[in-house]
Amino acid sequence: MKKLHVTLEGITDTTGYLFSLAKCFAAVLKNSEYKDYAEDIIAASGFAFRMWVDGSQLCPSATSIWDFKQQKEWFENSGLICEYRERLWGEDAIEEERRLAAIALIRQSIDKQSAVVAWDVSGCEWGIITGYDDTDNIFSILKIDGSEDCLSYEKLGRLEIPILSVLAVAGKQEKPVNQLMADTKKLAVSHLNGMEWCENAKGLAAYDALVAFVKDKLTCDTAWNLEYYLGTYAALKWYAWQFFEKYGEAELAEKYRTVYDAWKAAFDMKCSGDVTKQGVKEQIAGRLLAARNAEREAVGLMEYGLE
């Protein structure tokens, strides 16, 4: 087994629900020669700003529905160069070809001392492929909960949700900070204004869908779903705040501090209160509306800066 030492330690996750793709990719970077990119990648890829909400039942999988091939472009916004292999629904005719191409990419990346992020190797979540063994035809896996496992080559892309999605870092090209900031704002504004494809409520519109669910549909049966949403997006908003603060964008940093604080407060209320009580629902909805208003203002600031 050729295996890299990779851990999730050092990746800030303020709720324990940081989106698995973002967390895993940051961990890959932090444990590689590209560690200087780890601090910025969640914002620079746009994931600190992305929100998707299933307004019918808060299905957790809705947070992972977008045009998967965009991952390469989004993560490359940071200045990294990435390689990506995928096979989606209805592409059975190319399943074997794509799986073999993905295996080759994984082996090549690990040979270059960089682990690889892959879909559904962590129980309907992204995880990290840390090693490979051509004798037994198995990969070593680091799951999003920090546990380790193995996966046979033939099962790659054939698990519970049988989609193949493998993302690797292939190199880097220097990107000036002013260009990084401008391009990241464009990514954020595009998503928040609903310009990136998704079947569910997205961007700023996700707030109203989530608030409506909390007020009208939330039950004991969907309480954990709400916790997953609040935890996922609160943890991501922290990175938006930190990104703008790091690069001296004081007004945007303050807006996203407000956004993060409101999401985190809603998350804490869910974890400590009884969501079947109308008063708790109203408090959670109120925090989400405060976050929405602050993020709307942030979009205006970002749009103005791009003119």
C-alpha positions as CSV (number, residue, x, y, z in Angstrom):
1,M,0.0,0.0,0.0
2,K,1.4,3.4,-1.0
3,K,-0.3,5.8,1.5
4,L,0.0,9.4,2.4
5,H,-0.5,10.9,5.9
6,V,-3.6,13.1,5.7
7,T,-5.8,14.3,8.5
8,L,-8.7,16.7,8.9
9,E,-6.9,18.4,11.9
10,G,-6.4,22.1,11.5
11,I,-9.4,22.7,9.2
12,T,-11.7,25.0,11.1
13,D,-15.2,23.6,11.5
14,T,-17.2,25.8,13.8
15,T,-20.3,23.5,13.9
16,G,-19.0,20.0,13.0
17,Y,-21.0,20.1,9.8
18,L,-18.6,21.9,7.4
19,F,-19.5,20.9,3.8
20,S,-17.6,17.7,3.1
21,L,-16.2,18.6,-0.3
22,A,-14.8,21.9,1.0
23,K,-13.4,20.4,4.1
24,C,-11.8,17.5,2.3
25,F,-10.2,19.6,-0.3
26,A,-8.8,22.0,2.3
27,A,-7.4,19.0,4.1
28,V,-5.8,17.7,1.0
29,L,-4.1,21.0,0.4
30,K,-3.0,21.4,4.1
31,N,-1.3,18.1,3.9
32,S,0.6,18.7,0.6
33,E,3.0,21.0,-1.0
34,Y,0.0,23.3,-1.7
35,K,-0.6,24.1,2.0
36,D,-0.4,27.8,1.4
37,Y,-3.7,27.6,-0.5
38,A,-5.6,25.7,2.3
39,E,-6.6,28.9,4.2
40,D,-8.3,30.6,1.3
41,I,-9.7,27.7,-0.8
42,I,-13.1,27.5,0.7
43,A,-13.8,31.1,0.0
44,A,-11.8,31.3,-3.3
45,S,-13.7,28.3,-4.7
46,G,-17.0,30.1,-3.9
47,F,-18.2,27.4,-1.5
48,A,-18.2,29.9,1.4
49,F,-21.0,31.7,-0.4
50,R,-23.0,28.8,-1.9
51,M,-26.4,27.7,-0.5
52,W,-28.9,25.1,-1.9
53,V,-32.1,24.3,-0.1
54,D,-34.8,21.7,-0.7
55,G,-37.9,23.5,0.4
56,S,-40.0,20.3,0.6
57,Q,-38.3,18.3,3.3
58,L,-34.8,19.7,3.7
59,C,-33.2,16.6,2.1
60,P,-29.5,16.8,3.0
61,S,-28.5,15.7,-0.5
62,A,-29.8,19.0,-1.9
63,T,-26.6,20.6,-0.6
64,S,-24.7,18.5,-3.2
65,I,-26.8,19.2,-6.3
66,W,-25.1,21.3,-8.9
67,D,-23.2,20.8,-12.2
68,F,-20.4,18.6,-10.8
69,K,-17.9,19.4,-13.6
70,Q,-17.8,23.0,-12.3
71,Q,-15.7,21.9,-9.4
72,K,-12.5,22.0,-11.5
73,E,-13.2,25.6,-12.6
74,W,-14.3,26.8,-9.2
75,F,-11.3,25.4,-7.3
76,E,-8.9,26.7,-10.0
77,N,-10.1,30.2,-9.2
78,S,-7.6,30.1,-6.3
79,G,-4.7,29.7,-8.7
80,L,-4.5,26.0,-8.4
81,I,-4.5,23.7,-11.5
82,C,-6.8,20.7,-11.0
83,E,-7.7,17.5,-12.8
84,Y,-11.2,16.1,-12.7
85,R,-12.9,12.8,-13.7
86,E,-16.6,12.2,-13.6
87,R,-19.4,9.8,-14.7
88,L,-23.0,10.7,-14.0
89,W,-26.4,9.2,-14.2
90,G,-27.3,7.7,-17.6
91,E,-23.7,7.3,-18.7
92,D,-23.4,3.5,-18.2
93,A,-21.8,3.1,-21.6
94,I,-18.7,4.9,-20.4
95,E,-18.7,3.8,-16.8
96,E,-15.7,1.4,-17.1
97,E,-13.7,3.9,-19.2
98,R,-14.2,6.7,-16.7
99,R,-13.5,4.6,-13.7
100,L,-10.2,3.4,-15.1
101,A,-9.3,7.0,-15.9
102,A,-10.1,8.0,-12.4
103,I,-8.0,5.2,-10.9
104,A,-5.1,6.4,-13.1
105,L,-5.5,10.0,-11.9
106,I,-5.6,8.9,-8.3
107,R,-2.5,6.8,-8.6
108,Q,-0.7,9.6,-10.4
109,S,-1.7,12.2,-7.8
110,I,-0.7,10.1,-4.8
111,D,2.6,9.3,-6.5
112,K,3.1,13.1,-6.6
113,Q,2.3,13.2,-2.8
114,S,-1.1,14.7,-3.1
115,A,-4.3,12.9,-1.9
116,V,-7.5,13.1,-3.9
117,V,-11.1,14.0,-3.1
118,A,-13.8,11.7,-4.2
119,W,-17.6,11.5,-4.0
120,D,-19.5,9.0,-1.9
121,V,-16.5,7.3,-0.3
122,S,-17.6,8.7,3.0
123,G,-21.3,7.6,3.1
124,C,-23.1,9.9,0.7
125,E,-20.5,12.5,1.4
126,W,-17.1,13.4,-0.1
127,G,-14.0,11.8,1.4
128,I,-10.3,11.6,0.7
129,I,-8.4,8.9,-1.1
130,T,-5.1,8.7,0.7
131,G,-3.4,5.7,-0.9
132,Y,-3.6,2.8,-3.3
133,D,-2.5,-0.9,-3.5
134,D,-2.2,-2.4,-6.9
135,T,-1.6,-5.8,-5.5
136,D,-5.0,-6.0,-3.7
137,N,-6.6,-3.3,-5.9
138,I,-7.8,-1.2,-3.0
139,F,-7.7,2.4,-2.0
140,S,-7.2,3.7,1.5
141,I,-9.9,6.2,2.5
142,L,-10.2,9.0,5.1
143,K,-13.8,9.7,5.8
144,I,-15.4,13.0,6.7
145,D,-15.7,11.8,10.3
146,G,-12.0,11.2,10.5
147,S,-12.2,7.5,10.4
148,E,-10.2,5.4,7.9
149,D,-11.4,2.6,5.6
150,C,-10.6,0.8,2.4
151,L,-12.4,0.7,-1.0
152,S,-11.9,-1.7,-3.8
153,Y,-11.0,-0.2,-7.2
154,E,-14.1,-1.8,-8.8
155,K,-16.4,0.0,-6.3
156,L,-15.2,3.5,-7.1
157,G,-18.2,5.4,-8.4
158,R,-20.4,2.4,-7.7
159,L,-21.5,3.0,-4.1
160,E,-24.7,4.1,-2.5
161,I,-25.2,7.0,-4.9
162,P,-23.4,5.6,-8.0
163,I,-21.8,8.8,-9.4
164,L,-18.1,9.1,-10.1
165,S,-16.5,12.4,-9.1
166,V,-12.8,12.6,-8.5
167,L,-10.9,15.9,-8.0
168,A,-7.1,16.2,-7.8
169,V,-4.6,19.0,-7.6
170,A,-2.1,19.0,-10.5
171,G,-0.2,22.2,-10.0
172,K,-0.4,25.9,-9.4
173,Q,0.0,29.3,-11.1
174,E,0.5,32.5,-9.2
175,K,-2.5,34.7,-9.1
176,P,-2.2,38.3,-7.8
177,V,-4.4,39.1,-4.8
178,N,-6.4,41.8,-6.6
179,Q,-7.3,39.3,-9.3
180,L,-8.1,36.6,-6.7
181,M,-10.4,39.0,-4.9
182,A,-12.2,40.2,-8.1
183,D,-12.7,36.7,-9.4
184,T,-13.9,35.4,-6.0
185,K,-16.5,38.2,-5.8
186,K,-17.7,37.3,-9.3
187,L,-18.1,33.7,-8.3
188,A,-20.0,34.7,-5.1
189,V,-22.3,37.2,-6.9
190,S,-23.0,34.7,-9.6
191,H,-24.2,32.1,-7.2
192,L,-26.0,34.4,-4.8
193,N,-27.9,35.9,-7.7
194,G,-29.0,32.5,-8.8
195,M,-26.9,32.2,-11.9
196,E,-25.4,28.8,-11.1
197,W,-27.5,25.8,-12.0
198,C,-29.3,23.8,-9.4
199,E,-32.8,22.2,-9.2
200,N,-33.5,23.6,-5.7
201,A,-33.6,27.1,-4.2
202,K,-30.1,28.6,-4.5
203,G,-28.2,31.6,-3.5
204,L,-30.1,34.4,-1.7
205,A,-33.4,32.6,-2.7
206,A,-32.3,29.7,-0.4
207,Y,-33.0,31.9,2.6
208,D,-36.7,32.4,2.0
209,A,-37.1,28.7,1.2
210,L,-35.4,27.7,4.5
211,V,-37.3,30.3,6.5
212,A,-40.6,29.1,5.0
213,F,-39.8,25.5,6.0
214,V,-38.9,26.5,9.5
215,K,-42.1,28.4,10.0
216,D,-44.5,26.1,8.3
217,K,-43.1,22.6,7.9
218,L,-40.6,21.9,10.6
219,T,-41.3,18.8,12.7
220,C,-39.4,16.4,15.0
221,D,-38.9,14.2,12.0
222,T,-37.0,16.9,10.1
223,A,-35.3,18.5,13.0
224,W,-31.9,16.9,12.2
225,N,-32.2,17.9,8.6
226,L,-32.5,21.5,9.8
227,E,-29.4,21.0,12.0
228,Y,-27.5,19.7,9.0
229,Y,-28.4,22.7,6.9
230,L,-27.7,25.3,9.6
231,G,-24.4,23.6,10.5
232,T,-23.3,23.3,6.9
233,Y,-23.9,26.8,5.9
234,A,-22.9,28.5,9.2
235,A,-19.5,26.7,9.0
236,L,-19.0,27.9,5.4
237,K,-19.9,31.5,6.2
238,W,-17.1,31.7,8.7
239,Y,-14.7,31.3,5.8
240,A,-16.2,34.2,3.9
241,W,-15.7,36.4,6.9
242,Q,-12.1,35.3,7.4
243,F,-11.3,35.7,3.7
244,F,-12.4,39.3,3.5
245,E,-10.8,40.1,6.8
246,K,-7.5,38.6,5.7
247,Y,-7.3,40.7,2.6
248,G,-8.4,44.0,4.2
249,E,-11.9,44.2,2.8
250,A,-13.2,45.6,6.1
251,E,-16.8,46.4,5.1
252,L,-17.3,43.0,3.5
253,A,-15.6,41.3,6.4
254,E,-18.1,43.0,8.8
255,K,-21.1,42.0,6.7
256,Y,-20.0,38.4,6.7
257,R,-19.2,38.5,10.4
258,T,-22.9,39.4,10.8
259,V,-23.9,36.7,8.4
260,Y,-21.9,34.1,10.2
261,D,-23.0,35.1,13.7
262,A,-26.6,34.9,12.6
263,W,-26.3,31.5,11.1
264,K,-24.3,30.2,14.1
265,A,-26.9,31.6,16.5
266,A,-29.6,29.8,14.5
267,F,-27.6,26.6,14.7
268,D,-27.0,26.9,18.4
269,M,-30.8,27.5,19.0
270,K,-31.6,24.4,17.0
271,C,-29.1,22.3,19.1
272,S,-30.2,23.7,22.5
273,G,-34.0,24.4,22.0
274,D,-37.1,22.5,21.2
275,V,-37.9,23.2,17.5
276,T,-41.5,22.0,17.9
277,K,-42.1,25.2,19.9
278,Q,-43.3,28.1,17.9
279,G,-41.1,30.6,19.8
280,V,-37.9,28.6,18.9
281,K,-39.0,28.4,15.3
282,E,-39.5,32.2,15.2
283,Q,-36.1,32.9,16.7
284,I,-34.4,30.6,14.2
285,A,-36.3,32.2,11.3
286,G,-35.4,35.7,12.7
287,R,-31.7,34.9,12.7
288,L,-31.9,33.6,9.2
289,L,-33.6,36.7,8.0
290,A,-30.9,38.8,9.6
291,A,-28.3,36.8,7.8
292,R,-30.2,37.2,4.5
293,N,-30.4,41.0,4.9
294,A,-26.7,41.3,5.7
295,E,-25.7,39.0,2.8
296,R,-27.9,41.0,0.4
297,E,-26.0,44.1,1.4
298,A,-22.7,42.2,0.9
299,V,-23.8,41.3,-2.7
300,G,-24.4,45.0,-3.3
301,L,-20.9,45.8,-2.1
302,M,-19.4,43.1,-4.2
303,E,-21.3,44.1,-7.3
304,Y,-20.3,47.7,-6.8
305,G,-16.6,46.7,-6.5
306,L,-16.8,44.9,-9.8
307,E,-18.1,47.8,-11.8
